[in-house]
Amino acid sequence: MVNIMMNNIKKIFKTAKVWIPQTFGSFFKWTIIALVIGVTVGFVASGFNFALKECAQIREKYPLIILGLPLFGIILVALYRLLGFKADKGTNMVLIAVRDGENMTWRNTLSIFLGSVLTHLGGGSAGREGAALQIGGSIGSQVGIWLRLKEQDHRLITMCGMSAGFSALFGTPAAAAFFSMEVISVGIMHYSAVVPCVVSALTGFGISSLFGVEKEAMTVILENISIYVYIKVALIAALCGILSIIFCYVLKNSARIYRYFIRNPYIRIITGGLLVVSLTFILGTFDYNGAGTEIIARSFRTRAGFEEFILKLLFTALTLGAGFKGGEILPVFFVGSAFGSFIAPLLGLDCSVGAATGLACLFCGVTNCPVTAVFLCVEMFGGKNLPLYILACGISYMLSGYAGLYSEQKIVYSKTEPKFIDKKVGKK
């Protein structure tokens, strides 16, 4: 009996001798790396946010600068060619870097930074979070190259950069951390990245907060939740699931149409710029130029018009399809919140409830990231109505089919049954 006990004790010590250094060594290693990435990306993202704010202020002060959008487009295409990106893959490149181990460098950071600034300065309809993912991911990848990390570690450090970039610009660290773990392969969560991504997201958010980057937060007016409220929100969520398919279809095919009719990238982006400028002056409003954060906030206070979400989708398709740079997420927020804000009063709900539901559900539908969408709701709208948000995001995820913003994203498991399918979004 004594011998058996001694042998078991020896086995425990032998296991601990291997497990403790390996586990704690990995913990400290990735905590330090995540802190470095979070600080670095936080500073760059803060500069990016400052640049975009300056662009918005310049457009407000000199509205006719929008006439320069075609010229800015020429500069953008020339810049990308100078940096060696004749066929830029945008945010898809970050997904490829994580899934397949492809390298991204400082050239990716510089190109999307300057390209987004040029787009926003000229009044193109684009966001910033997609750009933040590319900026953060490319910084993480470049640091991984400098540190000579092995392939698996290189993928992880790229995810840290994505989390830090998203968090630093939008102020939602939990959603940012889980987005980078969830968006690559839908149905598989990269739990090995939890600590690094959370640490980098919190650090990036902390750094950007020091530079005045404000957290996005909206007020949702909902006194009591009844079964009727659940049914009404479920209906909005279902409609957003369908709208997400339309959104992805329009963005995907706008780029195809541009390329089909106009092969030269310079002529293509000039045409896109002229279309955006012309449509702006025809409508007589600048509401659909730039990111549109003010209009998103307005949709929570007053009911949006029926045309608002349609026009924002059109402006975004004309801008990004032509080759201008920036993110797709804020336009998604705009379209979703405007759609929900318009629909909610028809169902007897406050427009803020519809705007919140539309924003979260359209984001969930186009990114195929329900967990991230729920975290986004809690960080933006508070946790009071959490069960409502979970139901809404779940419905939108299921009814959005296999469409998605990112063509390199993989759906690993079916949305309707426990079945392994492993296919890219948009594929039948």
C-alpha angles and dihedrals in degrees: 000000000000091000091051091051092048091050091051091049090051090051091051092050091045091052092045090049089061100032101048099053092041097048099038091039090056091045095054092040094055094039090057093044091047091051091051092048092045093052094045096046090041091059094045093045091049089054089048092051091049091051093051092048089051089051090053092048092048090051090049092050096040106026093173089068084089086078087070094062094102090050091049087051091057090051090048094053091046090050093052092048091048089054091048101256107128092151106030114191097198117201089353087072090063091052090050090049091056099039101038102024096245116164125242121192144190088282089067090050094049095045098051092041095054094034092055092046091053091048094050094043090057094045100254115163105250140122135227108228095075088050089048090055090053093045093047095042094049092048090050091048093048092050088049089055091050091049090046092229120183118254098267092047090047090057091050095050089051089055089050089056092050091052093047093048095049092044095046094054101037103029097229105117097172093051090043093052095050095040093065090048095046106037100064099063115009110221095030121080116202096225092172086072097054098100097038094046095045092048093048092045093051092045094048090048091049093051095047090048089059088059094050101261102155126218114247109242132162133191117238116198110212119136102182134011115220133168088264091057090052091051093048093047090046089055092052089047091052091051090049090053088058092042090054090059090051092047093053092043093052095047093045095048096042088065091047093050092049091050093044095055100029117037097173108086092210094053089042095056092042089054091049091049092050091049092052092047093047094048091048093056093042090056093041095222138096093207093110098048121094123001097321098217091150091056091049090054090046092055089063091055103038133020114271121232120253092245097053100081091042094051093046090053090049093049091048093049092049091048104043095033090058092055104266115143136236138086131308097208101079091049086051089052090048095049094042097047093044091049093048093044090055096045100043099071089052087062095044096258129127112262090241091062090052093045092051093046093046094047094050097039096048090048089050093048098049096041098035089224110129096164091052090047091055092050088048090055093051093048095044103034104020130252099271094100097035097134089054092052092048091053093046095048092045092053093046092049093051096045097044090080118205098317120121145164094242117062092197093058114110127216102211099179131033118260094220105040139020093266133132110234106153101194136141119256116273093025119122 
